[in-house]
Amino acid sequence: HSIAGLPCNSLDEVFKAVEKGAAQFGVVPVENSSEGAISRTLDLLLDSPMRISGEVVLPIRHHLLTKSGKLEGVTTVCAHAQALAQCQQWLSVHAPQLKRQAVSSNAEAARMASIDPTLAAIAGDPAQEAYGLQAVAAQIQDDPHNRTRFVVVGTYECQPTGADQTSLVLSVDNQPGAVHSLLAPLAKHGVSMNRFESRPARKGTWEYHFYIDIAGHADDEKVAKAIDELKSIAAFYKKLGSYPRSAA
């Protein structure tokens, strides 16, 4: 079976495409090994009815691209804010004269550079090929081991495989020991936590949502027991999905 791709210029567009049925699944970055969580993805996962049905960890290779393959006449380099951060040392040493402009995605940066000779883009091989750009310099990421974790979002509910991960979002009342109260049920039932991330709840107060990845499927007995306890103490609870864990 073949899979048809639907390019989107931003993370928001990916979620909208899946929610409206224009695509069955969307693939979005959620975490980078150098720069940490992709905040916009976390916010979209919180607000969207979509669930996570898979993940993959991929090496990230950033190239500096222009229409001509040269920097003559180029004044600005465009990329997603994460890509700019992942290449900041290289840019400071090799192209300090370029103004840095954050845009919605590296693909959008490549599109912009393909029609404006004063722009350079930071993007990977697919965007370079799609927009007919030439490489000024290849693999300019500061970390040679740079990797990004992507998740697959859609409406599909994965069945247990024996090698799964469950992603949750929770919040608790702001009081002493609040975070410990979220960890205690996991320890009690022997459930390992793979990731813990906090994000402001965007309510104008000092409240946070906690994004937690735990080992196992929500239907596994010990995971189900831990989740039941979490639900009883959480002010807010949402399961983002249970899905096969990436081997990478």
C-alpha positions in Angstrom: 0.0 0.0 0.0 1.2 3.5 -0.8 0.9 6.5 1.4 0.2 9.9 -0.1 1.8 12.8 1.7 0.1 16.1 2.4 2.7 18.9 3.1 1.7 21.4 5.7 3.4 24.7 6.5 2.9 24.6 10.3 2.1 22.3 13.2 -1.3 23.9 13.5 -2.1 23.0 9.8 -1.1 19.3 10.5 -3.6 19.0 13.3 -6.3 20.8 11.3 -5.8 18.5 8.3 -6.3 15.4 10.5 -9.2 16.8 12.4 -11.0 17.8 9.2 -10.3 14.4 7.5 -8.0 15.7 4.9 -5.4 13.2 6.2 -5.8 10.1 8.3 -2.6 10.7 10.3 -0.3 13.6 11.0 3.4 13.4 12.0 4.7 16.2 14.3 7.9 16.8 16.3 7.4 16.7 20.0 11.0 16.7 21.5 14.5 17.4 20.3 17.7 16.0 21.9 19.4 19.4 21.9 16.6 21.9 22.5 14.0 19.9 24.5 10.2 19.9 24.1 8.4 21.5 21.1 6.1 23.7 23.1 3.6 24.3 20.3 3.1 20.6 19.8 2.4 20.1 23.5 -0.2 22.8 23.4 -1.9 21.3 20.4 -1.9 17.8 21.9 -3.6 19.3 24.9 -6.4 21.1 23.0 -6.9 18.6 20.1 -9.2 15.5 20.2 -6.5 13.6 18.3 -4.6 10.9 20.1 -1.0 9.6 19.6 -0.8 6.3 17.8 2.9 6.0 17.3 6.4 7.5 17.6 9.7 7.5 15.8 13.0 9.0 16.6 15.0 10.3 13.7 18.5 11.9 13.2 18.2 15.6 12.2 20.4 17.0 9.5 20.1 20.7 8.8 21.5 22.3 5.6 21.9 26.0 4.8 20.0 26.4 1.5 19.6 29.2 -1.1 18.3 29.4 -4.7 21.9 29.8 -6.1 23.9 27.7 -3.6 25.7 30.9 -2.6 25.3 33.7 0.0 25.9 36.6 -2.3 22.9 39.0 -1.9 21.4 37.0 1.0 20.5 39.0 4.0 18.4 36.8 6.2 18.2 33.1 7.2 14.8 31.6 7.9 13.8 28.5 9.8 11.7 27.2 12.6 12.9 28.6 15.9 14.1 25.2 17.0 16.2 24.8 13.9 17.7 28.2 14.4 18.6 27.3 18.0 20.1 24.0 16.9 22.4 25.8 14.4 23.2 29.0 16.3 26.9 28.3 16.9 27.5 27.4 13.3 25.7 30.5 12.1 27.6 32.7 14.6 30.9 31.5 13.2 30.2 31.0 9.5 27.4 33.5 8.7 27.3 36.1 11.5 26.1 38.8 8.9 22.8 37.1 8.3 19.7 38.2 10.2 17.8 35.3 11.7 14.1 35.1 11.2 11.9 32.4 12.8 9.0 31.1 10.7 6.3 28.4 11.2 8.4 25.5 9.8 11.6 24.7 7.9 9.4 23.7 4.9 7.9 27.2 4.9 11.5 28.6 5.2 12.5 26.6 2.1 9.4 27.8 0.2 10.2 31.4 1.0 13.9 31.0 0.0 12.8 29.5 -3.3 11.0 32.7 -4.4 13.2 35.3 -2.7 17.0 35.4 -3.5 17.7 37.5 -0.4 16.6 34.6 1.9 18.4 31.5 3.0 16.7 28.6 4.6 17.7 26.0 7.2 16.0 22.7 6.2 16.6 19.1 5.4 16.9 17.0 2.2 13.1 16.7 1.5 12.5 20.4 1.6 15.7 21.1 -0.5 14.5 18.7 -3.1 10.9 19.9 -3.0 11.8 23.5 -3.6 14.8 23.1 -5.8 17.3 24.7 -3.5 21.1 24.4 -3.5 23.2 23.8 -0.4 25.6 26.5 0.7 26.7 24.2 3.5 25.5 20.7 4.6 24.8 19.4 8.1 25.3 22.6 10.0 23.6 21.4 13.2 25.7 22.1 16.3 25.2 18.7 17.7 26.3 15.9 15.3 24.0 13.5 17.2 21.0 15.8 17.0 17.8 13.7 17.0 14.1 14.6 17.1 11.2 12.5 18.4 8.1 12.6 16.2 4.6 11.3 17.2 1.8 10.2 14.9 -1.5 11.8 15.6 -4.9 10.6 14.5 -8.1 8.8 15.7 -6.6 5.3 15.7 -6.5 3.5 19.1 -3.6 1.2 19.4 -3.9 -2.3 21.0 -1.3 -3.5 23.4 1.9 -4.9 21.9 3.9 -5.7 25.0 6.4 -2.8 24.2 4.2 0.2 24.6 4.2 3.7 26.1 1.4 5.8 27.4 1.3 9.6 27.2 -0.7 11.6 29.7 -1.4 15.3 30.6 -2.3 16.1 34.2 -2.6 19.0 36.5 -2.9 19.2 40.3 -3.8 21.9 42.7 -0.9 24.2 43.5 0.1 23.0 47.0 3.1 21.5 48.8 3.9 18.0 47.5 1.7 18.3 44.5 4.2 16.9 42.0 5.1 14.1 44.4 1.4 13.1 44.5 1.6 12.4 40.7 4.7 10.2 41.0 3.5 8.2 44.0 0.9 6.0 42.1 3.5 5.2 39.5 6.1 4.0 42.1 3.4 2.1 44.0 2.4 0.0 41.0 5.9 -0.4 39.5 5.3 1.8 36.4 8.4 3.5 35.0 8.2 7.1 33.9 10.1 7.8 30.7 9.5 11.6 30.5 8.2 14.4 32.6 7.6 17.9 31.1 5.7 20.9 32.5 4.0 23.7 30.6 2.1 26.8 31.9 -1.6 26.2 32.0 -2.3 29.5 30.2 -4.9 30.6 32.8 -3.1 33.8 33.9 -2.0 32.0 37.1 1.1 30.1 38.2 -0.5 26.7 37.3 1.0 24.0 35.1 0.1 21.0 33.0 2.4 18.1 33.4 3.1 15.9 30.3 4.1 12.4 31.4 5.2 9.4 29.4 5.0 6.1 31.2 6.1 2.6 30.2 3.3 0.2 29.2 -0.2 0.4 27.7 -3.2 1.9 29.5 -4.9 -1.5 29.3 -2.0 -3.2 31.1 -3.1 -4.1 34.7 -0.5 -2.2 36.7 -0.7 0.8 34.4 -4.5 0.8 34.6 -4.3 0.8 38.4 -1.8 3.6 38.5 -3.9 5.7 36.1 -7.0 5.1 38.2 -5.2 6.6 41.2 -3.9 9.5 39.1 -7.4 10.3 38.0 -8.6 10.4 41.6 -6.0 13.0 42.6 -5.6 15.1 39.4 -7.5 18.4 38.9 -7.2 17.7 35.2 -6.5 14.4 33.3 -6.2 13.5 29.7 -4.8 10.4 28.0 -3.0 11.4 24.8 -2.6 7.8 23.7 -1.0 4.4 24.3 1.2 3.3 21.4 4.2 1.1 20.5 7.4 2.7 21.8 10.1 3.5 19.3 13.2 1.2 19.5 15.5 4.2 18.9 
